[in-house]
Amino acid sequence: MDKQQQILITMQDYANIHKVPIISREGGRLLQEVTAAAKPVSILEIGTAIGYSTLLLTAAMAPNGKITTIEQDGARLEIASNFLAQAGKLEQVTMIAGDAGEVLPALTGSFDLVFIDAAKGQYLDYLHKVMDKLLPGAVIIADNVLFRGWVLDDSNAPRRFRTIIKRLKAYLDFVTKDKRFKTVVHHTGDGMAVSHYQGRANI
Ligand SMILES: C[S@@+](CC[C@H](N)C(=O)[O-])C[C@H]1O[C@@H](n2cnc3c(N)ncnc32)[C@H](O)[C@@H]1O
């Protein structure tokens, strides 16, 4: 087992013990497959947690790739920074502490892959805020879009999740109907939407 694999296992254990939500194994594999196929050089991740998916992304992106990652929980960001330093990946990652809804409009640069994995009720807002920063051909990956299956059938969903479910449906509706995107919704893990941005010409 190589060093990075060992660090990923330590991160999984940490997440289990401290109840930090991280991407599922299946979801992580799909994230890496899609990333490896896209070979992005400029990734934006929304929702770092302890840097688990960040590390998966570093392993699959182009060798000269860079990641900007946003997390509102400063303690988690600190832990992410330690893990990424152990893996020797810190130089490829820029970490931004703050609420993504506020950070995104001020963000400069363009991205060829965006991984959305923060507040589930805000996915569509995040997407609208990164639209002008997407390079043609960019890939947008959104995790948890089926949210325990309730996005497809909410008859047994607890009332407190109704708003999140409604907003995740609105996200899927947008990326499946807007002509600028070609989207496939994978039932892997908690559901993952992979959208290819066709560029502004297709409006
Ligand atoms: C599901 S976890 C991210 C897991 C991580 N992507 C992984 O798979 O390893 C979601 C993270 O988003 C953060 N978050 C939630 N709302 C946010 C917001 N508005 N702005 C920035 N981060 C947020 C949470 O603190 C949490 O750490």
The ligand as a Gaussian input file, in Angstrom:
#p B3LYP/6-31G(d) Opt

LIG

0 1
 C      -20.132000      16.451000       2.833000
 S      -18.937000      17.474000       3.582000
 C      -17.663000      17.561000       2.358000
 C      -16.959000      16.261000       2.204000
 C      -15.746000      16.312000       1.318000
 N      -16.043000      16.896000       0.024000
 C      -15.259000      14.900000       1.121000
 O      -15.920000      14.129000       0.406000
 O      -14.211000      14.563000       1.694000
 C      -19.633000      19.060000       3.428000
 C      -18.756000      20.152000       3.977000
 O      -19.276000      21.391000       3.505000
 C      -19.138000      22.341000       4.524000
 N      -20.120000      23.394000       4.269000
 C      -21.462000      23.351000       4.486000
 N      -22.025000      24.503000       4.111000
 C      -21.025000      25.289000       3.644000
 C      -20.982000      26.602000       3.124000
 N      -22.080000      27.327000       3.011000
 N      -19.791000      27.101000       2.752000
 C      -18.656000      26.360000       2.858000
 N      -18.641000      25.110000       3.354000
 C      -19.805000      24.579000       3.744000
 C      -19.379000      21.570000       5.815000
 O      -18.769000      22.224000       6.907000
 C      -18.761000      20.223000       5.496000
 O      -17.448000      20.120000       5.991000

